[in-house]
Amino acid sequence: MKLGMIGLGRMGANMAQRLMKGGHQIVGFDPQAAARKDLEGKGAQTADSLTALVAALPSPRTLWLMVPAGEATDANLDALLPLLAAGDTIIDGGNSFYKDSMRRAKRFAERDIAYVDCGTSGGIWGLDEGYSLMIGGDEAAVERMRPIFESLAPAKDRGWARVGPAGAGHFAKMVHNGIEYGMMQAYAEGFSILRHKAEFDMDLQQVAEIWRYGSVVRSWLLDLTADALKKNPDMSGIAPYVADSGEGRWTVDEAIELNVPAPIITQSLIERLRSRDKDSFTDKLLSAMRNEFGGHPIKKA
């Protein structure tokens, strides 16, 4: 199958390479010439505009988007819509908000263009390990794209599936990332407790390696944690600032809307927000209140 790949950042380029290994032909587009040149060096064809990209694909066309969620995705879709025809398919493999995917699918369906939302997990390791793919959209459209998903997944018969109609793929990925927040927070807190027990002077990387085999808390995230501790046991040079890309917030919002208690995911998001407050007014006021009601000393800055 010959398909277009829009967005040749690290993950998009890796996905293009895995597809080529699966026997697919790739025509890639990215506004950055260096990204296009890099993919050309790996054996793919590239185009220097969306118009040229669409022209290089046989009908019915298949285009895979790997661009940031929100405005960037909408901008690309706005530009693509007049270039496409009935029977074409767009797959959004980024981290779009599921309600945006539902809206976009409806818009493209009016032109008889299939819109498939594909929640994609696997990060930079997906090139070698394969990607976990949570897919939403019309059942027939997803089935037509089966060769693509089979090439990207860890195996043809596992790691991917259609999970529901338009929006369902990105909804599943949103919740997946919310769970990821909680798991990461638990690992980080646990290893911090071990580190603070100074009298035992534990080798945290050693403990992580023990837990990787046979333990009920073993996981790929633990494998990555062990690797990080091996490279940098003291986390030196790393600022205590944790970003979030939006999916955790969306998961918490959805939990509230559905009246589903999600304290772990919610608190893990709060901790990320807290990590960015370098001059916490909250903590200063708490200290002042303790001084007011109990005369407790205030630590001066």
Disulfide bonds with the S-S distance in Angstrom:
none
